[in-house]
Amino acid sequence: MTAEARDLMVTAQEAARLRDAQQLEVRDVALAALILHFRRLAEEVESSAEVSLSPEMLPMADEVREIMMSGEGDLRNSDLVDLARREEPELSEYLGPVWQATKGY
């Protein structure tokens, strides 16, 4: 097993534990691959002075734009996680523990 594959499997195990899984599933591997991809990109940005730290914003879906523009006080991390839990129920196994952790922020 390569070092990269080992990192991926360790991260996938942690993703599975996050949702209190009984076994490692393919979706855990997919999520781990995405996490590691973004971590590598962040490391590349930090090591390159030529890369812009302000990439162009993507258009937002109506639900995201609505919560951004609601104007009901400061937008909190927990508000965004709650939106994701409501709009993407298939991710609730992952987002449940994250949502509970963000309630205190």
GIZIRA-V797798 format. One record per helix or strand. SS is the DSSP state (a for helix, b for strand). FROM is the first residue (numbers start at 1). LEN is the number of residues. If there is no record, write none. Layout:
BEGIN
ss=[SS:SS]
from=[FROM:FROM]
len=[LEN:LEN]
END
This chain:
BEGIN
ss=[a:a:a:a:a]
from=[3:26:62:77:89]
len=[16:22:8:11:14]
END
